[in-house]
Amino acid sequence: MGVKCLFLPLYSPDLNPIKLFWDNLKRILRENLKNLLRYLKQSIDYLFLACVQQSL
């Protein structure tokens, strides 16, 4: 029938694309955490000031 059976280990992260994706995403977030937190704080400050100005 031309079918090849391949043995794959039960847990094989190198053959699991979603595992590679999450590993890369976590690495990128870890490397950029300082900038991300600074940007988040600036965004919260900006939105807070915008809300205060609208209520005046």
C-alpha positions, 0 to 999 in steps of 0.5 A: 500500500506504500504506507510507512509507519514511523515511530514517534516518541510520546513527548517530542517538543522538537516535532511539535510546532505549537511548542516551538511557537510558545517557546519563541513567544516566551523568549521574546517576551522575556527579552523585551519585558522591560520595554513592554512594562514601560510601554504599558505604564505609559499607556495606562497613564495616558488613558487615565489622563484622557479620562480625567480630562473628559470628566472635567 
